Amino acid sequence: MDRDVLNEAYDRLHRMGPEFGGDEEGNHGLTNHGPMVAEVLVRRGHEDDVPCWVDEYVPRLRELPTGGEPIGDENWREAIGDGRRIADWTLFFSRSLAERPWQEVLAAWWPRLLPGIAAGSTHGVIRVGHAVRALLAGETEVSRNELAHGLAFWAGRWRTLPGLTEPAGEQDAAQALAAIPHLPEQKGLIAFRVPRLAGVPGWTPALAALRPPADDDDVPARLKDLIDAATVRYLAYGKGSPVLLVHTATAPNAVLHTLPALPRPLWAPSLSAVWAASAAIVAMYEPAEAVPRELLPKAPDTSDPAAETLHRAVEHGDEHVIKLADTAVDSFARTGDPDTLAAAALAAELLDARS
């Protein structure tokens, strides 16, 4: 990993806020994906593409707002989930990470943030996951700052899901995703959809139906199953919401890559939380009917389809296409299933169609 390229991108992007659009009252805008994409490009050997990609992306963003009231150990609970306090949270975590090892800060805050994993349509945990991957590859002051920004966004947008329960069933991830009930009326912003999950018949039993890990050692395998199943499922159902449904796969992938930095007792709760988040996105955005396979794209027909998938995603340039390609390539390496790569090709088609 070329740390100099990534650090330069982080430096530029840290001047900007974690969202753009929205309003001054802290209501949701669009998520700043710049740091996440920069990490993917550098880690995947596309560091030469980073400066140009950032040049084109930064003009969309708005500057990080200034802080107001400092957050500390005595008042953080009243600030959690308050989108107006993201700048305050950024200062808090920057200070914490300057005073303590980043692994200690992450371990202390992960269980506090985990119940609100739906934060920013799961972008909070995803940004933290990319930051942790960068730190595990080589710690720098700038990568610690990126973790501070990711944790701050998660804390500011912290949002719980209704009807949560622990997995206790017999279904594998593919079966469990297929059995998630949908909102009867899939309309409105995500902030208005989440509370309505509580009234969906079978929502909580569907969460419980997933097979739990046998022990801590089994958690990575269960996460990989979820990632693989969600990636392939995107191919059939992604047309329903090309952007939101990407996160059914990328959120658990972010958790998977964070596990090495977390105490083992936090592994199983992390699986439960991100399973619920992926299931919630399915319930809120997935269409009732799958698109027939013959109407969907295929994986690249080349000697190295994974590398070609990444190349095409970088050429496409959309942040969600790049992040799904990153996850799909991991899944393809595990499973050999070309439909994982075809899912990334579909995202590129759908997001081209949206522009």
FENPEGI-V453363 format. One record per residue. N is the residue number from 1. RES is the residue in one letter. SS is DSSP state (alpha for helix, beta for strand, coil for the rest). PHI is phi as a letter, one per 20 degrees, with the letter a starting at -180 (999 if undefined). Layout:
{{N,RES,SS,PHI} {N,RES,SS,PHI}}
//
This chain:
{{1,M,coil,999} {2,D,coil,e} {3,R,alpha,f} {4,D,alpha,f} {5,V,alpha,f} {6,L,alpha,f} {7,N,alpha,f} {8,E,alpha,f} {9,A,alpha,f} {10,Y,alpha,g} {11,D,alpha,g} {12,R,alpha,f} {13,L,alpha,f} {14,H,coil,f} {15,R,coil,f} {16,M,beta,d} {17,G,coil,f} {18,P,coil,f} {19,E,beta,c} {20,F,beta,b} {21,G,coil,n} {22,G,coil,m} {23,D,coil,b} {24,E,coil,f} {25,E,coil,e} {26,G,coil,n} {27,N,coil,f} {28,H,coil,g} {29,G,coil,d} {30,L,beta,e} {31,T,beta,e} {32,N,coil,f} {33,H,coil,e} {34,G,alpha,g} {35,P,alpha,f} {36,M,alpha,f} {37,V,alpha,f} {38,A,alpha,g} {39,E,alpha,f} {40,V,alpha,f} {41,L,alpha,f} {42,V,alpha,f} {43,R,alpha,f} {44,R,coil,e} {45,G,coil,n} {46,H,coil,d} {47,E,alpha,f} {48,D,alpha,f} {49,D,alpha,e} {50,V,alpha,f} {51,P,alpha,g} {52,C,alpha,f} {53,W,alpha,f} {54,V,alpha,f} {55,D,alpha,g} {56,E,alpha,f} {57,Y,alpha,e} {58,V,alpha,g} {59,P,coil,f} {60,R,coil,f} {61,L,coil,e} {62,R,coil,c} {63,E,beta,f} {64,L,coil,f} {65,P,coil,f} {66,T,coil,f} {67,G,coil,f} {68,G,coil,d} {69,E,coil,e} {70,P,coil,f} {71,I,coil,d} {72,G,coil,b} {73,D,coil,f} {74,E,coil,e} {75,N,coil,c} {76,W,alpha,f} {77,R,alpha,f} {78,E,alpha,f} {79,A,alpha,e} {80,I,coil,f} {81,G,coil,n} {82,D,coil,e} {83,G,alpha,f} {84,R,alpha,f} {85,R,alpha,d} {86,I,alpha,g} {87,A,alpha,f} {88,D,alpha,f} {89,W,alpha,f} {90,T,alpha,f} {91,L,alpha,f} {92,F,alpha,f} {93,F,alpha,f} {94,S,alpha,f} {95,R,alpha,f} {96,S,alpha,f} {97,L,alpha,f} {98,A,alpha,f} {99,E,alpha,e} {100,R,coil,c} {101,P,coil,g} {102,W,alpha,f} {103,Q,alpha,f} {104,E,alpha,f} {105,V,alpha,f} {106,L,alpha,f} {107,A,alpha,f} {108,A,alpha,f} {109,W,alpha,e} {110,W,alpha,g} {111,P,alpha,f} {112,R,alpha,f} {113,L,alpha,e} {114,L,alpha,g} {115,P,coil,f} {116,G,coil,d} {117,I,beta,f} {118,A,coil,f} {119,A,alpha,g} {120,G,alpha,l} {121,S,alpha,l} {122,T,alpha,m} {123,H,alpha,f} {124,G,alpha,f} {125,V,alpha,f} {126,I,alpha,f} {127,R,alpha,f} {128,V,alpha,f} {129,G,alpha,f} {130,H,alpha,f} {131,A,alpha,f} {132,V,alpha,f} {133,R,alpha,g} {134,A,alpha,f} {135,L,alpha,f} {136,L,alpha,f} {137,A,alpha,f} {138,G,coil,q} {139,E,coil,f} {140,T,coil,c} {141,E,alpha,f} {142,V,alpha,f} {143,S,alpha,f} {144,R,alpha,f} {145,N,alpha,f} {146,E,alpha,f} {147,L,alpha,f} {148,A,alpha,g} {149,H,alpha,f} {150,G,alpha,f} {151,L,alpha,f} {152,A,alpha,f} {153,F,alpha,f} {154,W,alpha,f} {155,A,alpha,f} {156,G,alpha,f} {157,R,coil,d} {158,W,coil,g} {159,R,beta,b} {160,T,coil,e} {161,L,coil,d} {162,P,coil,e} {163,G,coil,m} {164,L,coil,f} {165,T,coil,b} {166,E,coil,e} {167,P,coil,g} {168,A,coil,b} {169,G,coil,d} {170,E,coil,c} {171,Q,beta,e} {172,D,coil,f} {173,A,alpha,f} {174,A,alpha,f} {175,Q,alpha,f} {176,A,alpha,f} {177,L,alpha,f} {178,A,alpha,f} {179,A,coil,e} {180,I,coil,f} {181,P,coil,f} {182,H,coil,e} {183,L,coil,g} {184,P,coil,f} {185,E,coil,c} {186,Q,coil,e} {187,K,coil,c} {188,G,coil,n} {189,L,coil,f} {190,I,alpha,g} {191,A,alpha,f} {192,F,alpha,e} {193,R,alpha,e} {194,V,alpha,g} {195,P,alpha,f} {196,R,alpha,f} {197,L,alpha,f} {198,A,alpha,f} {199,G,alpha,e} {200,V,coil,e} {201,P,coil,g} {202,G,coil,n} {203,W,alpha,f} {204,T,alpha,f} {205,P,alpha,g} {206,A,alpha,f} {207,L,alpha,f} {208,A,alpha,f} {209,A,coil,f} {210,L,beta,f} {211,R,coil,f} {212,P,coil,f} {213,P,coil,f} {214,A,coil,f} {215,D,coil,a} {216,D,alpha,g} {217,D,alpha,f} {218,D,alpha,e} {219,V,alpha,f} {220,P,alpha,g} {221,A,alpha,f} {222,R,alpha,f} {223,L,alpha,f} {224,K,alpha,f} {225,D,alpha,g} {226,L,alpha,f} {227,I,alpha,g} {228,D,alpha,f} {229,A,alpha,f} {230,A,alpha,f} {231,T,alpha,f} {232,V,alpha,f} {233,R,alpha,f} {234,Y,alpha,g} {235,L,alpha,g} {236,A,alpha,e} {237,Y,alpha,c} {238,G,alpha,g} {239,K,alpha,f} {240,G,alpha,f} {241,S,coil,b} {242,P,coil,g} {243,V,coil,e} {244,L,alpha,f} {245,L,alpha,f} {246,V,alpha,g} {247,H,alpha,f} {248,T,alpha,f} {249,A,alpha,d} {250,T,alpha,f} {251,A,alpha,f} {252,P,alpha,f} {253,N,alpha,f} {254,A,alpha,f} {255,V,alpha,f} {256,L,alpha,g} {257,H,alpha,f} {258,T,alpha,e} {259,L,alpha,g} {260,P,alpha,f} {261,A,alpha,e} {262,L,coil,d} {263,P,coil,g} {264,R,alpha,g} {265,P,alpha,f} {266,L,alpha,e} {267,W,alpha,f} {268,A,alpha,f} {269,P,alpha,g} {270,S,alpha,f} {271,L,alpha,f} {272,S,alpha,g} {273,A,alpha,f} {274,V,alpha,f} {275,W,alpha,f} {276,A,alpha,f} {277,A,alpha,f} {278,S,alpha,f} {279,A,alpha,f} {280,A,alpha,f} {281,I,alpha,f} {282,V,alpha,g} {283,A,alpha,f} {284,M,alpha,e} {285,Y,alpha,c} {286,E,coil,f} {287,P,coil,f} {288,A,coil,f} {289,E,coil,d} {290,A,coil,f} {291,V,coil,f} {292,P,coil,g} {293,R,alpha,g} {294,E,alpha,f} {295,L,alpha,e} {296,L,coil,d} {297,P,coil,f} {298,K,coil,d} {299,A,coil,f} {300,P,coil,g} {301,D,coil,e} {302,T,coil,c} {303,S,coil,f} {304,D,coil,c} {305,P,alpha,f} {306,A,alpha,f} {307,A,alpha,f} {308,E,alpha,f} {309,T,alpha,f} {310,L,alpha,f} {311,H,alpha,f} {312,R,alpha,f} {313,A,alpha,f} {314,V,alpha,f} {315,E,alpha,f} {316,H,alpha,f} {317,G,coil,n} {318,D,coil,f} {319,E,alpha,f} {320,H,alpha,f} {321,V,alpha,f} {322,I,alpha,f} {323,K,alpha,f} {324,L,alpha,f} {325,A,alpha,f} {326,D,alpha,g} {327,T,alpha,f} {328,A,alpha,f} {329,V,alpha,f} {330,D,alpha,g} {331,S,alpha,f} {332,F,alpha,f} {333,A,alpha,f} {334,R,alpha,e} {335,T,alpha,d} {336,G,coil,m} {337,D,coil,e} {338,P,alpha,f} {339,D,alpha,f} {340,T,alpha,f} {341,L,alpha,f} {342,A,alpha,f} {343,A,alpha,f} {344,A,alpha,f} {345,A,alpha,f} {346,L,alpha,f} {347,A,alpha,g} {348,A,alpha,f} {349,E,alpha,f} {350,L,alpha,f} {351,L,alpha,f} {352,D,alpha,f} {353,A,alpha,f} {354,R,alpha,f} {355,S,coil,e}}
//
